[in-house]
Amino acid sequence: MPSPLRTVIIGFGLVGRVFHAPLIRHTHGMTLGGVVSSRPDDVHAELPDIEVYPAAEQALGDPTVDLIVIATPNDTHADLAVAALEAGKHVVIDKPVALDGEELERITACARHHDRVFSVFQNRRWDADFLTLKALLDTDRLGSVTRCHMHFDRFRPEVRDRWRERPGPGSGAWYDLGAHLADQALTLFGTPQAVYSDLATLRPGGGAVDYFHVLLRYDHHRVVLSSHALSACNSLRYAVDGTRASYIKHGIDTQEQTLRDGGTPGQPGWGEDPVRGVLYQGETGEQESINNARGDYRAYYDNLVAHLNGEADLAVTPEQALEVMRVIDAAHESSASGREVSLD
């Protein structure tokens, strides 16, 4: 059997601590070999036996490290990724992969030049609700889709003092939640013809985008990506209309909350979403409660291990990341100009 993929996480904030560390430690074929952090006491409080590198350079210079996972603020992703690839490491970058398409192309060129793999952690492809919707579309339960609303709303009236909510490169909900929704939309429907968007800061005292309404225009259907940080009724997830039926789903996948609560990937109930969606038949008006698929974020890392062992195609590819980044860039341009931006 191949040796476990020795992995180091750069950054031990929310994303590195809550998502990547437990998922890596509970994925067959991987081992968490260390964390890069300036706060070793914080790391050892969670992971007492893990090696802590005080700087990225030391981890990149360690010949025993196979994979670097970048879980740092968004404006640092590109430089860290290029340094890791030049050091001969495979790289996973938390979404969004970069600040814009130019940065992403620099990462892609570097990975190609050094014959290394890089991928983006798009874990919400393995949300229970998304897998359920994808299965409904794959089996043509709705007919041809004409309209799809994808929501990621929250109620967070207080602006917290953290980089995601302060003004600056890579901050705000469009980079954060929008990257998830854009990836899900493109996974289901491919790249749109054009993007029209409204990005705004609506919370009192807010400094970064906390509201977005992004319209993706396709030939025969429309997809709306939506998020608002002041939505007290924030349970709507998907509303999809087809020529045969409509599907409404409320509630969010449970894996993030399980991890935040200190749960373990794979524990009983892991990835189960108890809130069923409803399929509404257009001709008869009949309603059908739809069982959710089981989600599992470990599938992202399972695929990466299999790919590096030559056993599977990469699930989240640089080419897919580039298409998502084109949508992210186009939404910024559209919101600033007030005009639709073509992606042809």
C-alpha positions as semicolon CSV with decimal commas, in nm:
position;residue;x (nm);y (nm);z (nm)
1;M;0,000;0,000;0,000
2;P;0,124;0,355;-0,068
3;S;0,257;0,545;0,232
4;P;0,012;0,786;0,394
5;L;0,016;1,133;0,246
6;R;0,202;1,340;0,505
7;T;0,018;1,670;0,519
8;V;0,089;2,007;0,678
9;I;-0,173;2,278;0,725
10;I;-0,063;2,640;0,698
11;G;-0,291;2,838;0,926
12;F;-0,486;2,725;1,231
13;G;-0,780;2,961;1,245
14;L;-1,138;2,848;1,203
15;V;-1,085;2,680;0,867
16;G;-0,765;2,496;0,951
17;R;-0,874;2,394;1,299
18;V;-1,242;2,308;1,246
19;F;-1,239;2,171;0,891
20;H;-0,904;2,056;0,760
21;A;-0,739;1,909;1,069
22;P;-1,022;1,668;1,165
23;L;-1,098;1,571;0,805
24;I;-0,733;1,493;0,730
25;R;-0,698;1,292;1,051
26;H;-1,003;1,083;0,961
27;T;-0,923;1,019;0,595
28;H;-0,763;0,687;0,506
29;G;-0,429;0,734;0,334
30;M;-0,348;1,067;0,499
31;T;-0,165;1,169;0,811
32;L;-0,150;1,516;0,967
33;G;0,222;1,576;0,998
34;G;0,218;1,931;1,127
35;V;0,071;2,279;1,137
36;V;0,230;2,613;1,052
37;S;0,125;2,863;1,317
38;S;0,266;3,150;1,520
39;R;0,052;3,029;1,813
40;P;0,188;2,685;1,907
41;D;0,001;2,678;2,237
42;D;-0,332;2,708;2,053
43;V;-0,240;2,422;1,824
44;H;-0,119;2,195;2,104
45;A;-0,433;2,265;2,305
46;E;-0,625;2,092;2,022
47;L;-0,355;1,859;1,888
48;P;-0,095;1,795;2,159
49;D;0,120;1,555;1,953
50;I;0,134;1,757;1,631
51;E;0,455;1,927;1,520
52;V;0,420;2,305;1,491
53;Y;0,633;2,489;1,236
54;P;0,679;2,856;1,328
55;A;0,698;2,961;0,963
56;A;0,592;2,824;0,627
57;E;0,949;2,808;0,501
58;Q;1,034;2,538;0,755
59;A;0,744;2,319;0,648
60;L;0,821;2,370;0,280
61;G;1,181;2,272;0,343
62;D;1,085;1,947;0,518
63;P;1,144;1,663;0,269
64;T;0,899;1,435;0,453
65;V;0,602;1,662;0,371
66;D;0,399;1,559;0,066
67;L;0,102;1,794;0,074
68;I;0,049;2,152;0,189
69;V;-0,301;2,272;0,278
70;I;-0,334;2,651;0,274
71;A;-0,594;2,776;0,522
72;T;-0,481;3,136;0,564
73;P;-0,644;3,472;0,477
74;N;-0,739;3,488;0,111
75;D;-0,486;3,753;0,011
76;T;-0,198;3,519;0,107
77;H;-0,309;3,215;-0,094
78;A;-0,128;3,278;-0,421
79;D;0,219;3,349;-0,282
80;L;0,204;3,055;-0,040
81;A;0,081;2,820;-0,310
82;V;0,355;2,917;-0,552
83;A;0,621;2,876;-0,282
84;A;0,486;2,532;-0,189
85;L;0,470;2,416;-0,551
86;E;0,824;2,540;-0,614
87;A;0,931;2,338;-0,309
88;G;0,791;2,026;-0,475
89;K;0,477;1,989;-0,265
90;H;0,126;1,912;-0,380
91;V;-0,113;2,187;-0,274
92;V;-0,473;2,221;-0,155
93;I;-0,599;2,578;-0,123
94;D;-0,909;2,666;0,073
95;K;-1,166;2,855;-0,131
96;P;-1,153;3,104;-0,283
97;V;-0,838;2,981;-0,448
98;A;-0,709;3,336;-0,509
99;L;-0,815;3,698;-0,534
100;D;-0,863;3,696;-0,910
101;G;-0,802;3,503;-1,228
102;E;-0,453;3,647;-1,277
103;E;-0,336;3,504;-0,944
104;L;-0,497;3,171;-1,022
105;E;-0,327;3,148;-1,360
106;R;0,007;3,207;-1,188
107;I;-0,063;2,915;-0,951
108;T;-0,176;2,692;-1,236
109;A;0,134;2,766;-1,444
110;C;0,359;2,693;-1,146
111;A;0,186;2,360;-1,075
112;R;0,219;2,259;-1,438
113;H;0,586;2,360;-1,452
114;H;0,675;2,159;-1,141
115;D;0,441;1,867;-1,226
116;R;0,257;1,899;-0,896
117;V;-0,112;1,865;-0,818
118;F;-0,312;2,152;-0,682
119;S;-0,681;2,160;-0,600
120;V;-0,934;2,382;-0,425
121;F;-1,118;2,269;-0,112
122;Q;-1,474;2,288;-0,242
123;N;-1,617;2,074;0,037
124;R;-1,977;2,179;-0,021
125;R;-1,997;1,963;-0,329
126;W;-2,041;1,695;-0,064
127;D;-2,322;1,865;0,129
128;A;-2,617;1,633;0,179
129;D;-2,859;1,884;0,026
130;F;-2,641;1,948;-0,279
131;L;-2,592;1,575;-0,344
132;T;-2,968;1,532;-0,319
133;L;-3,038;1,812;-0,566
134;K;-2,774;1,680;-0,806
135;A;-2,932;1,333;-0,795
136;L;-3,275;1,480;-0,873
137;L;-3,132;1,663;-1,174
138;D;-2,927;1,364;-1,291
139;T;-3,239;1,145;-1,289
140;D;-3,451;1,413;-1,461
141;R;-3,706;1,434;-1,180
142;L;-3,765;1,805;-1,245
143;G;-3,746;1,803;-1,624
144;S;-3,551;2,084;-1,787
145;V;-3,453;2,345;-1,527
146;T;-3,576;2,697;-1,600
147;R;-3,491;2,874;-1,273
148;C;-3,269;2,789;-0,976
149;H;-3,224;2,993;-0,660
150;M;-2,931;2,897;-0,437
151;H;-2,920;3,066;-0,097
152;F;-2,665;3,088;0,185
153;D;-2,825;3,333;0,429
154;R;-2,738;3,403;0,791
155;F;-2,846;3,630;1,075
156;R;-2,533;3,799;1,208
157;P;-2,625;4,156;1,296
158;E;-2,298;4,229;1,476
159;V;-1,992;4,294;1,263
160;R;-1,709;4,093;1,414
161;D;-1,348;4,207;1,425
162;R;-1,198;3,950;1,192
163;W;-1,036;3,971;0,851
164;R;-1,336;3,823;0,668
165;E;-1,555;4,115;0,781
166;R;-1,304;4,399;0,759
167;P;-1,248;4,589;0,434
168;G;-0,955;4,455;0,239
169;P;-0,849;4,223;-0,042
170;G;-1,034;3,891;-0,031
171;S;-1,275;3,979;0,248
172;G;-1,652;3,967;0,241
173;A;-1,933;3,721;0,178
174;W;-1,893;3,701;-0,200
175;Y;-1,542;3,557;-0,169
176;D;-1,649;3,340;0,126
177;L;-1,999;3,203;0,066
178;G;-2,019;3,308;-0,298
179;A;-1,727;3,082;-0,387
180;H;-1,927;2,784;-0,258
181;L;-2,246;2,878;-0,441
182;A;-2,066;2,958;-0,766
183;D;-1,888;2,622;-0,758
184;Q;-2,215;2,438;-0,692
185;A;-2,390;2,622;-0,975
186;L;-2,112;2,551;-1,224
187;T;-2,097;2,186;-1,115
188;L;-2,468;2,151;-1,195
189;F;-2,503;2,374;-1,500
190;G;-2,160;2,460;-1,641
191;T;-2,025;2,807;-1,713
192;P;-2,295;3,071;-1,776
193;Q;-2,303;3,304;-2,072
194;A;-2,306;3,617;-1,856
195;V;-2,314;3,748;-1,499
196;Y;-2,511;4,035;-1,350
197;S;-2,460;4,116;-0,984
198;D;-2,527;4,343;-0,692
199;L;-2,268;4,322;-0,411
200;A;-2,327;4,545;-0,110
201;T;-2,255;4,614;0,255
202;L;-2,590;4,648;0,432
203;R;-2,518;4,591;0,800
204;P;-2,469;4,906;1,008
205;G;-2,098;4,946;1,067
206;G;-2,009;4,685;0,808
207;G;-1,683;4,712;0,619
208;A;-1,703;4,422;0,374
209;V;-1,962;4,275;0,140
210;D;-2,235;4,108;0,345
211;Y;-2,504;4,089;0,076
212;F;-2,495;3,958;-0,278
213;H;-2,747;3,884;-0,549
214;V;-2,576;3,732;-0,851
215;L;-2,765;3,631;-1,164
216;L;-2,605;3,371;-1,391
217;R;-2,757;3,381;-1,739
218;Y;-2,770;3,063;-1,944
219;D;-2,940;2,999;-2,280
220;H;-3,260;2,851;-2,143
221;H;-3,250;2,904;-1,768
222;R;-3,138;3,142;-1,496
223;V;-2,951;3,074;-1,172
224;V;-2,954;3,318;-0,880
225;L;-2,690;3,306;-0,607
226;S;-2,800;3,491;-0,296
227;S;-2,675;3,568;0,053
228;H;-2,760;3,821;0,323
229;A;-2,613;3,851;0,672
230;L;-2,933;4,004;0,812
231;S;-3,181;3,732;0,722
232;A;-3,366;3,624;1,035
233;C;-3,563;3,374;0,826
234;N;-3,253;3,217;0,676
235;S;-3,349;2,855;0,614
236;L;-3,412;2,858;0,238
237;R;-3,139;2,664;0,061
238;Y;-3,264;2,577;-0,288
239;A;-3,570;2,665;-0,494
240;V;-3,557;2,500;-0,835
241;D;-3,821;2,508;-1,108
242;G;-3,827;2,265;-1,399
243;T;-4,063;2,185;-1,684
244;R;-4,194;1,887;-1,488
245;A;-4,164;1,973;-1,118
246;S;-4,023;2,215;-0,861
247;Y;-3,801;2,136;-0,563
248;I;-3,777;2,337;-0,242
249;K;-3,517;2,268;0,026
250;H;-3,478;2,440;0,361
251;G;-3,204;2,392;0,617
252;I;-2,827;2,361;0,585
253;D;-2,598;2,058;0,582
254;T;-2,507;1,950;0,934
255;Q;-2,138;1,869;0,891
256;E;-2,002;2,216;0,964
257;Q;-2,199;2,244;1,287
258;T;-2,091;1,894;1,391
259;L;-1,727;1,994;1,344
260;R;-1,777;2,326;1,525
261;D;-1,930;2,134;1,816
262;G;-1,621;1,915;1,840
263;G;-1,770;1,616;1,661
264;T;-1,573;1,358;1,468
265;P;-1,598;1,290;1,095
266;G;-1,766;0,956;1,046
267;Q;-1,938;0,950;1,386
268;P;-2,296;0,817;1,404
269;G;-2,523;1,057;1,216
270;W;-2,234;1,220;1,032
271;G;-2,353;1,386;0,713
272;E;-2,722;1,320;0,775
273;D;-2,959;1,608;0,700
274;P;-3,291;1,560;0,882
275;V;-3,473;1,840;0,697
276;R;-3,622;1,691;0,382
277;G;-3,689;1,885;0,068
278;V;-4,023;1,872;-0,113
279;L;-4,080;1,790;-0,479
280;Y;-4,393;1,955;-0,624
281;Q;-4,535;1,794;-0,938
282;G;-4,647;2,055;-1,188
283;E;-4,931;1,867;-1,358
284;T;-5,090;1,700;-1,056
285;G;-4,986;1,927;-0,771
286;E;-4,873;1,621;-0,574
287;Q;-4,604;1,672;-0,312
288;E;-4,327;1,424;-0,237
289;S;-4,093;1,444;0,061
290;I;-3,741;1,365;-0,063
291;N;-3,493;1,176;0,152
292;N;-3,153;1,343;0,161
293;A;-2,837;1,175;0,046
294;R;-2,565;1,142;0,310
295;G;-2,300;1,410;0,288
296;D;-1,935;1,351;0,366
297;Y;-1,662;1,615;0,333
298;R;-1,401;1,340;0,365
299;A;-1,487;1,246;0,005
300;Y;-1,285;1,549;-0,110
301;Y;-0,968;1,415;0,051
302;D;-1,053;1,054;-0,041
303;N;-1,052;1,163;-0,403
304;L;-0,726;1,354;-0,367
305;V;-0,552;1,050;-0,218
306;A;-0,690;0,826;-0,492
307;H;-0,580;1,073;-0,760
308;L;-0,225;1,097;-0,626
309;N;-0,214;0,716;-0,619
310;G;-0,320;0,705;-0,984
311;E;-0,660;0,555;-0,905
312;A;-0,904;0,836;-0,990
313;D;-0,945;1,159;-1,182
314;L;-0,920;1,473;-0,971
315;A;-1,266;1,586;-0,858
316;V;-1,190;1,957;-0,815
317;T;-0,956;2,057;-1,094
318;P;-0,762;2,378;-1,168
319;E;-0,974;2,421;-1,480
320;Q;-1,293;2,415;-1,273
321;A;-1,137;2,659;-1,027
322;L;-1,063;2,896;-1,314
323;E;-1,426;2,892;-1,428
324;V;-1,543;2,969;-1,074
325;M;-1,290;3,252;-1,051
326;R;-1,419;3,393;-1,381
327;V;-1,765;3,416;-1,223
328;I;-1,623;3,575;-0,907
329;D;-1,431;3,832;-1,112
330;A;-1,729;3,902;-1,338
331;A;-1,955;3,965;-1,040
332;H;-1,713;4,222;-0,903
333;E;-1,698;4,393;-1,241
334;S;-2,074;4,382;-1,289
335;S;-2,151;4,525;-0,946
336;A;-1,903;4,807;-0,995
337;S;-2,029;4,896;-1,344
338;G;-2,399;4,820;-1,305
339;R;-2,385;4,616;-1,625
340;E;-2,401;4,252;-1,726
341;V;-2,059;4,097;-1,792
342;S;-2,026;3,839;-2,068
343;L;-1,823;3,522;-2,015
344;D;-1,832;3,410;-2,379
